[in-house]
Amino acid sequence: MSQETWDGRPPDLEGARVVVAGLGVSGRAAAEVLASRGARVVPVDDRSDEAVSSEEYLAGGGLERADLVVTSPGLPPHHPLLAAALRRGLPVWSEVELAWRLRVPGPSGEPAPWLALTGTNGKTTTVGMLESVLTAAGRRALAVGNVGTPIVHAATDPTLEVLAVELSSFQLHFTHSMSAQAAAVLNVAPDHLDWHGSLEAYAADKARVYEHAQVACVYNVADPRTEQMVRDADVVDGAVAVGFTLGTPGVGQVGLVEDVLVDRGFARLRHTHAAELATLDDLAALAGPDGRVAPHVVADALAAAGLALAHGVEPAAVRDGLRAFGPGRHRIETVAREELATADGTVVTVSYVDDSKATNAHAAAASLAAFGPGEVVWVAGGLAKGARFDDLVRTRRDRLAGVVLVGVDREPLRDALARHAPEVPVVEIVPGETEDVMTSAVAAARTLVRRGSATGTTVLLAPACASMDQFASYAARGDAFAAAARAAVGEGGERAGGRA
């Protein structure tokens, strides 16, 4: 079982001693499938009573008897267990690598092709759109990977015809032999630098998704780094590069002409004509409180369309799939509305919008861009993961009517606001106060709204930070915000459950 060289045949796991490092969702799935193939599985996890700790395992010389390590995406390469395995020359595989090598024939007699995507932001929305388009085209498809079903379970399911695969940089780091039918990188911005060590290392892991691509590499025209990744990738002969753009597309691109999504990357007459795929009205379910579809949502739709077209779906299926796709939780989700009187007597309609999934600066910038100048009271903060926020505040300060800072890492945001938006009022919610953090944050946001005189205001949770300082997950954080907003609105307002 080599690290990178592979002859394409499923590995013989009968009797193999396989360390499964990390018993999260993917680790448990890997252990289950490995055991079904006859492997002797040794679970190692520092936080589970069902496994031996890595320190204990290493002290007992366990790696001397191991044949393979399958690692959780949560463990960085410098983790003592993985570092020791690599020093010994043991193969270390992600669950993605294991899944690729264990694929089984599908209904066609061949393994289901993978349409794989990664990026700093937009992955979950895009993979959901892609699944919806493939389903509209009549394919037995499933969104898997970093969201939903573990890849190793889907890859060994003989009923599936095609997989829409969302991949994180963590999952890609120890993935060596995957050969997607089509692959996309949506965007690259600083994130998870504590795990990767540098932006360059983070980007290099993202770029792995393009390696050995068979039909198409889809990239973001607005992000030159993604195009360079395609240029540098070792792809199958004949694979093409297809860009997606919010502007008018050139040959070899999908893009936007007025309010129409069009294809000049795969269409038969692409040198002279653009094939219509869908309109912005087909994305109406994803519009924000003001009825506009945010630019980053349109970009996600174009990327999904590019991957689906590479698989051979018809343009009509793109339209039908995008039209059928519903908004995800905690992604610019309007959770409550109310009427509030401001200091000058103006009555404004206030929308409370949960975008808790915006866990880094790039995502928060896209979220703020979906609203007009001066509209937003921004609820931000959490676990900064070593990030700085100067570019975010500098480019989006025009959106801000006020800011409420939460979380343990308020200093980087506070400093960026002081440097680039000193005129914007800021309220800090100190951890440890007796009130629930989101109850306090919503109360502070309502006070900022009342002090202003805007004709329309949005209280937007787009934290630009991870949630684990005070919440179990971004979803728990979003739920807490929604509950606090609905409680504050009470009988005098409207409890909303989706996008306006």
C-alpha positions in Angstrom: 0.0 0.0 0.0 2.2 2.8 -1.3 1.7 6.5 -0.5 1.3 7.7 -4.1 2.0 5.0 -6.7 -1.1 3.0 -7.4 -2.0 0.6 -10.1 -5.8 1.3 -9.9 -6.7 -2.0 -8.3 -8.5 -2.0 -4.9 -5.9 -2.7 -2.1 -6.0 -6.1 -0.5 -6.9 -5.2 3.1 -7.4 -8.7 4.4 -5.4 -9.0 7.6 -3.8 -5.5 7.1 -3.1 -3.6 10.4 -4.7 -0.2 9.8 -4.6 2.6 12.3 -7.6 4.9 12.1 -6.6 8.2 13.6 -9.6 10.1 14.9 -13.1 8.7 15.5 -15.1 11.5 14.1 -17.8 10.9 11.4 -15.2 10.1 8.7 -13.0 8.0 11.0 -15.9 5.8 12.1 -17.0 5.4 8.5 -13.5 4.4 7.5 -13.2 1.9 10.4 -16.4 0.3 9.4 -15.5 -0.2 5.8 -12.0 -1.3 6.6 -13.3 -3.9 9.0 -15.7 -5.1 6.3 -12.7 -5.7 4.0 -11.0 -7.8 6.6 -8.6 -5.3 8.0 -7.5 -5.3 11.6 -8.5 -1.8 12.7 -6.8 0.0 15.6 -8.7 3.2 16.5 -6.5 5.9 18.0 -8.2 9.1 19.4 -7.0 11.4 22.1 -10.6 12.3 23.1 -12.5 9.0 22.9 -12.9 6.3 25.5 -13.4 3.9 22.6 -9.8 4.2 21.4 -6.3 4.2 22.6 -4.6 7.7 22.9 -1.9 8.6 20.4 0.7 9.0 23.2 -0.1 5.5 24.6 -0.1 4.0 21.1 3.3 5.5 20.2 4.8 4.6 23.6 3.7 1.0 23.0 5.5 0.8 19.6 2.2 0.3 17.8 3.5 1.9 14.5 6.1 -0.8 14.2 3.3 -3.3 13.5 1.1 -1.0 11.4 0.7 -1.3 7.6 -1.4 1.9 7.0 -2.7 5.0 8.7 -6.1 6.5 7.7 -6.4 9.9 9.3 -9.2 12.2 10.3 -9.2 15.6 8.6 -9.0 17.2 12.1 -5.4 16.0 12.6 -2.7 18.3 11.2 0.4 16.8 9.6 2.5 17.8 12.6 0.3 15.7 15.0 2.8 13.3 16.8 1.1 10.2 15.4 1.1 11.3 11.8 4.6 12.8 12.0 5.9 9.5 13.4 4.1 7.5 10.7 5.6 9.6 8.0 9.1 9.4 9.5 8.7 5.6 9.4 7.6 5.7 5.7 4.2 4.4 6.5 1.5 5.3 4.0 -0.9 7.9 5.5 -4.2 8.3 3.7 -7.2 10.5 4.1 -10.7 9.0 4.1 -10.9 10.5 0.6 -7.9 8.5 -0.5 -9.3 5.3 1.0 -12.7 5.9 -0.6 -11.1 6.5 -4.0 -9.1 3.2 -3.8 -12.1 1.2 -2.6 -14.7 2.4 -5.2 -17.1 -0.2 -6.5 -18.8 -0.5 -9.9 -22.1 1.5 -10.1 -25.1 0.9 -12.4 -23.0 1.5 -15.5 -20.5 -1.2 -14.6 -17.9 1.4 -13.8 -17.4 3.3 -10.5 -19.4 6.4 -10.1 -17.4 9.5 -11.4 -16.6 12.2 -8.9 -17.3 15.9 -9.5 -15.1 17.4 -6.8 -14.9 20.9 -5.5 -13.1 22.9 -2.8 -12.6 26.5 -1.9 -12.3 28.8 1.2 -16.0 29.7 0.9 -19.2 28.5 -0.9 -18.4 24.8 -0.9 -21.6 23.6 0.8 -23.9 25.8 -1.2 -22.2 24.8 -4.5 -22.2 21.1 -3.8 -25.9 21.3 -2.9 -26.6 23.1 -6.1 -24.6 20.5 -8.0 -26.5 17.6 -6.4 -29.8 19.3 -7.3 -28.8 19.8 -10.9 -27.6 16.2 -11.3 -30.9 15.0 -9.7 -32.8 17.2 -12.2 -30.9 15.5 -15.0 -32.2 12.1 -13.8 -28.9 10.9 -12.2 -28.7 9.0 -9.0 -26.5 11.5 -7.3 -25.4 12.4 -3.8 -23.6 15.3 -2.2 -20.8 13.8 0.0 -17.6 14.5 1.8 -17.2 17.5 3.9 -21.0 17.6 4.1 -23.5 14.8 4.4 -22.6 11.2 3.8 -19.0 10.1 4.4 -17.2 9.6 1.0 -16.1 6.1 1.8 -19.7 5.0 2.3 -20.8 6.6 -1.0 -17.9 5.3 -2.9 -18.8 1.7 -1.9 -22.5 2.1 -2.7 -23.2 0.4 -6.0 -26.5 2.2 -6.6 -25.0 5.7 -7.1 -24.3 7.0 -10.6 -22.3 10.2 -9.8 -20.9 11.8 -6.6 -20.9 15.6 -5.9 -17.9 15.7 -3.6 -17.1 18.6 -1.3 -13.5 18.6 0.0 -11.7 20.6 2.6 -8.0 21.4 2.5 -7.7 19.1 5.5 -9.2 16.2 3.5 -7.0 16.9 0.4 -3.7 17.1 2.3 -3.3 13.3 2.5 -5.1 12.6 -0.8 -2.8 11.4 -3.5 -4.5 9.4 -6.3 -8.0 10.8 -6.8 -8.9 11.5 -10.4 -12.1 13.5 -10.5 -14.1 13.6 -13.7 -14.2 17.4 -13.2 -12.9 19.6 -10.4 -13.3 23.1 -9.2 -11.6 25.6 -6.8 -14.2 28.3 -5.9 -11.8 30.8 -4.3 -8.7 30.9 -2.0 -8.3 33.3 0.9 -6.4 33.0 4.2 -8.0 30.4 6.5 -6.9 27.6 8.7 -3.3 28.9 8.8 -2.9 27.4 12.2 -3.3 24.0 10.6 -1.4 24.5 7.4 1.3 26.9 8.6 1.1 29.3 5.7 -1.2 30.5 2.9 1.0 28.8 0.4 0.7 25.4 2.0 -3.1 25.9 2.4 -3.4 26.8 -1.3 -1.2 23.9 -2.3 -3.6 21.5 -0.6 -6.6 23.1 -2.3 -4.8 22.7 -5.6 -4.7 18.9 -5.2 -8.3 18.7 -6.3 -7.2 19.4 -9.9 -4.6 16.6 -10.0 -5.5 13.9 -12.6 -8.8 15.7 -13.6 -10.2 13.8 -16.5 -12.6 16.2 -18.3 -12.5 19.7 -16.9 -10.9 22.0 -14.4 -13.3 24.8 -13.3 -11.8 27.9 -11.9 -12.7 31.4 -10.7 -11.9 34.1 -13.2 -11.9 36.7 -10.4 -9.3 34.7 -8.4 -6.1 34.4 -10.5 -4.6 31.9 -8.0 -7.2 29.3 -9.0 -6.4 29.7 -12.7 -2.7 29.2 -11.9 -3.6 26.1 -10.0 -5.1 24.7 -13.2 -2.0 25.7 -15.2 0.2 23.9 -12.7 -2.0 20.7 -12.4 -1.0 17.4 -13.9 -4.3 16.5 -15.6 -5.4 13.8 -18.0 -4.7 14.6 -21.6 -7.7 16.4 -23.1 -9.0 17.9 -19.9 -10.0 21.5 -20.5 -9.9 24.7 -18.3 -13.3 26.4 -17.9 -13.6 29.7 -16.0 -16.7 31.0 -14.2 -17.3 34.8 -14.1 -19.9 37.3 -13.0 -19.2 39.2 -16.2 -19.8 38.4 -19.8 -18.0 35.1 -20.5 -15.4 34.6 -23.2 -14.9 31.3 -25.0 -14.0 28.7 -22.4 -16.1 30.2 -19.7 -19.5 30.2 -18.1 -20.9 33.6 -16.9 -23.6 36.2 -16.7 -25.1 38.3 -19.5 -27.5 40.8 -17.9 -29.7 38.4 -15.8 -29.0 35.2 -17.7 -26.5 32.5 -16.7 -24.8 31.3 -19.9 -22.4 28.7 -21.2 -19.5 29.3 -23.6 -17.3 26.6 -22.1 -19.1 23.4 -23.2 -21.7 24.6 -25.7 -21.2 23.2 -29.3 -21.3 26.7 -30.8 -19.4 28.3 -28.0 -17.1 30.2 -30.4 -20.0 32.2 -31.7 -22.9 31.7 -29.3 -23.7 31.4 -25.6 -26.1 28.7 -24.5 -28.7 29.9 -21.9 -28.5 27.9 -18.6 -30.8 29.8 -16.2 -31.8 33.2 -15.1 -31.4 35.1 -11.8 -35.2 34.5 -11.2 -34.3 30.8 -11.0 -32.2 31.6 -7.9 -35.0 33.6 -6.3 -35.2 31.2 -3.4 -31.6 32.2 -2.5 -32.3 36.0 -2.5 -31.5 38.1 0.6 -34.0 40.2 2.6 -34.0 42.9 -0.1 -34.9 40.4 -2.9 -31.4 40.5 -4.5 -29.3 37.4 -5.2 -25.9 38.0 -3.7 -23.0 37.9 -6.2 -21.2 35.1 -4.4 -24.4 32.9 -4.7 -24.5 33.5 -8.4 -20.8 32.6 -8.6 -21.6 29.3 -6.7 -24.4 28.6 -9.2 -22.0 29.1 -12.2 -19.4 26.8 -10.7 -22.0 24.1 -10.1 -23.2 24.5 -13.6 -19.7 24.1 -15.0 -19.1 20.9 -13.1 -22.5 19.5 -14.1 -21.9 20.4 -17.8 -18.6 18.6 -17.6 -20.5 15.5 -16.6 -22.7 15.9 -19.7 -26.0 17.2 -18.3 -28.2 19.3 -20.5 -28.7 23.1 -19.9 -32.4 22.6 -19.0 -31.3 20.4 -16.1 -29.1 23.3 -14.8 -32.1 25.5 -14.8 -34.4 23.0 -13.2 -31.8 22.0 -10.6 -31.0 25.6 -9.6 -34.7 26.4 -9.4 -35.3 23.5 -7.1 -32.4 24.2 -4.8 -33.5 25.5 -1.4 -31.4 27.8 0.9 -29.2 26.1 3.5 -29.4 26.8 7.2 -27.1 29.5 8.6 -26.3 31.0 5.1 -27.8 34.5 4.8 -31.0 33.1 6.4 -33.6 35.7 7.5 -34.8 34.5 10.9 -36.9 37.4 12.2 -38.2 40.8 11.3 -39.7 43.7 13.2 -40.6 47.4 13.0 -38.4 49.7 15.2 -38.6 53.5 15.8 -35.2 55.2 15.6 -34.0 58.3 17.5 -35.4 60.7 14.9 -38.8 59.1 14.9 -38.3 57.1 11.7 -39.9 53.6 11.8 -37.6 51.1 10.0 -38.1 47.5 9.1 -35.3 45.4 10.7 -34.3 42.0 9.3 -32.3 39.6 11.4 -30.1 37.5 9.2 -28.1 34.4 10.2 -24.9 33.8 8.2 -23.1 32.0 10.9 -21.4 29.9 8.2 -19.3 32.9 7.4 -16.4 31.7 9.5 -13.6 33.7 8.0 -12.9 37.1 6.6 -13.5 36.2 3.0 -16.9 34.8 3.7 -17.9 37.7 5.9 -16.9 40.1 3.1 -19.1 38.3 0.6 -21.9 38.3 3.1 -21.7 42.1 3.8 -21.4 42.8 0.1 -25.0 41.4 -0.3 -26.4 44.5 1.4 -26.4 48.2 0.6 -24.3 51.0 2.1 -25.1 51.8 5.7 -27.6 49.0 6.1 -25.9 46.6 8.4 -25.5 46.3 12.2 -22.8 43.6 12.1 -22.5 40.9 14.8 -19.0 39.5 14.5 -16.2 37.7 16.3 -15.4 34.3 17.8 -12.2 32.3 17.4 -10.0 34.2 14.9 -7.6 31.3 14.2 -4.7 33.8 13.8 -6.4 35.8 11.1 -6.4 39.6 10.7 -9.3 41.7 9.4 -7.9 44.9 8.0 -8.8 44.1 4.4 -12.3 43.0 5.4 -13.1 46.2 7.3 -11.4 48.5 4.8 -13.4 47.1 1.9 -16.8 46.7 3.6 -16.9 49.7 6.1 -19.4 51.4 3.8 -22.0 48.7 4.7 -21.7 49.3 8.5 -24.2 51.2 10.6 -22.8 49.6 13.8 -20.9 46.6 15.0 -21.4 44.2 17.9 -18.3 42.2 18.8 -18.7 38.8 20.5 -16.3 36.0 21.3 -12.8 35.6 22.9 -10.8 37.0 20.0 -12.3 40.5 19.8 -8.9 42.3 19.6 -8.1 41.7 15.9 -11.6 43.0 14.8 -11.6 45.8 17.3 -8.2 47.0 16.0 -9.2 46.8 12.4 -12.4 48.8 13.0 -10.4 51.4 14.9 -8.0 51.8 12.0 -10.4 51.7 9.1 -13.8 52.5 10.4 -13.4 54.8 13.4 -16.7 56.5 12.8 -18.7 53.2 13.2 -20.1 52.7 16.7 -18.9 49.4 18.3 -20.3 47.5 21.3 -18.5 44.6 22.8 -20.2 41.7 24.5 -17.7 40.5 27.2 -17.5 36.7 27.7 -18.7 35.7 31.1 -21.5 38.2 31.4 -24.6 36.8 33.1 -26.8 37.1 30.0 -26.6 34.6 27.1 -24.1 36.0 24.6 -26.5 36.2 21.7 -29.3 37.6 23.8 -26.9 40.4 24.8 -25.7 40.8 21.2 -29.2 41.2 19.8 -30.1 43.6 22.5 -27.0 45.7 21.7 -27.8 45.6 18.0 -31.3 46.8 18.5 -30.0 49.7 20.6 -27.6 50.6 17.7 -30.6 50.5 15.3 -32.6 52.8 17.5 -29.8 55.3 17.7 -29.6 55.5 13.9 -31.8 57.0 11.2 -31.5 54.5 8.4 -34.4 53.8 6.1 -33.7 50.0 6.3 -31.5 48.0 8.6 -30.2 44.5 8.7 -28.8 42.9 11.9 -26.3 40.4 10.3 -24.5 37.6 12.1 -21.5 37.1 9.8 -18.8 36.4 12.4 -15.7 36.1 10.2 -14.4 33.7 12.9 -14.9 30.1 14.1 -17.4 29.3 16.7 -15.6 26.9 19.0 -14.7 29.5 21.6 -18.3 29.8 22.9 -20.4 27.4 20.8 -20.3 23.7 19.8 -20.5 24.6 16.1 -21.4 27.4 13.6 -24.9 25.8 13.5 -25.3 26.1 17.3 -24.1 29.7 17.1 -26.6 30.5 14.4 -29.4 28.8 16.3 -28.6 30.9 19.4 -28.7 34.1 17.3 -32.0 33.1 15.7 -33.6 32.2 19.1 -32.4 35.5 20.6 -33.7 37.5 17.6 -37.1 35.8 17.7 -37.4 36.3 21.4 -36.5 40.0 21.0 -39.1 40.4 18.2 -41.8 38.8 20.3 -45.4 39.5 19.5 -44.6 42.8 17.8 -42.7 41.4 14.9 -42.5 38.5 12.4 -40.8 35.2 13.0 -39.1 34.3 9.7 -37.7 30.9 8.7 -35.9 31.5 5.5 -34.8 34.0 2.9 -37.2 36.8 2.1 
